[in-house]
Amino acid sequence: MGMECPTCRSTLLMIKQKKGLERLRCLFTGLRQFRCRDCDEKFRAPDRRSQPRDEVPHSVRHVA
């Protein structure tokens, strides 16, 4: 099972690019910011690079 939006349970997610403060926040907390493509909910979840490769969901896309 891949990562889901906590609001609508959609698996169509986008990852916010790590720039500036977001890079530091991810470094210290280990959490990345995601945005649901269906309901536009923003939330933080563990950085997917800390998970084994076979557990990484394929529907996650980067946010520009």
Contacts in CASP RR format, 6 or more apart in sequence:
PFRMAT RR
TARGET T0000
AUTHOR 0000-0000-0000
METHOD contacts of the structure
MODEL  1
MGMECPTCRSTLLMIKQKKGLERLRCLFTGLRQFRCRDCDEKFRAPDRRS
QPRDEVPHSVRHVA
2 11 0 8 1.000
2 55 0 8 1.000
2 57 0 8 1.000
2 59 0 8 1.000
3 11 0 8 1.000
3 13 0 8 1.000
3 34 0 8 1.000
3 45 0 8 1.000
3 48 0 8 1.000
3 57 0 8 1.000
3 60 0 8 1.000
4 10 0 8 1.000
4 11 0 8 1.000
5 11 0 8 1.000
5 13 0 8 1.000
5 34 0 8 1.000
5 36 0 8 1.000
5 38 0 8 1.000
5 39 0 8 1.000
5 41 0 8 1.000
5 43 0 8 1.000
6 41 0 8 1.000
6 43 0 8 1.000
7 36 0 8 1.000
7 39 0 8 1.000
7 41 0 8 1.000
7 43 0 8 1.000
8 36 0 8 1.000
8 38 0 8 1.000
8 39 0 8 1.000
8 41 0 8 1.000
10 36 0 8 1.000
10 37 0 8 1.000
10 38 0 8 1.000
10 39 0 8 1.000
11 57 0 8 1.000
11 59 0 8 1.000
12 36 0 8 1.000
12 37 0 8 1.000
12 38 0 8 1.000
12 59 0 8 1.000
12 61 0 8 1.000
13 34 0 8 1.000
13 35 0 8 1.000
13 36 0 8 1.000
13 37 0 8 1.000
13 57 0 8 1.000
13 59 0 8 1.000
13 60 0 8 1.000
13 61 0 8 1.000
14 34 0 8 1.000
14 35 0 8 1.000
14 36 0 8 1.000
14 37 0 8 1.000
14 60 0 8 1.000
14 61 0 8 1.000
14 62 0 8 1.000
14 63 0 8 1.000
15 32 0 8 1.000
15 33 0 8 1.000
15 34 0 8 1.000
15 48 0 8 1.000
15 60 0 8 1.000
15 61 0 8 1.000
15 62 0 8 1.000
15 63 0 8 1.000
16 22 0 8 1.000
16 32 0 8 1.000
16 33 0 8 1.000
16 34 0 8 1.000
16 35 0 8 1.000
16 63 0 8 1.000
17 62 0 8 1.000
17 63 0 8 1.000
17 64 0 8 1.000
18 26 0 8 1.000
18 32 0 8 1.000
22 33 0 8 1.000
25 31 0 8 1.000
26 32 0 8 1.000
26 47 0 8 1.000
29 44 0 8 1.000
30 46 0 8 1.000
30 47 0 8 1.000
30 50 0 8 1.000
31 44 0 8 1.000
31 45 0 8 1.000
31 46 0 8 1.000
31 47 0 8 1.000
32 44 0 8 1.000
32 45 0 8 1.000
32 46 0 8 1.000
32 47 0 8 1.000
32 48 0 8 1.000
33 42 0 8 1.000
33 43 0 8 1.000
33 44 0 8 1.000
33 63 0 8 1.000
34 42 0 8 1.000
34 43 0 8 1.000
34 44 0 8 1.000
34 45 0 8 1.000
34 60 0 8 1.000
35 41 0 8 1.000
35 42 0 8 1.000
35 63 0 8 1.000
36 42 0 8 1.000
36 43 0 8 1.000
37 61 0 8 1.000
48 56 0 8 1.000
48 57 0 8 1.000
48 60 0 8 1.000
END
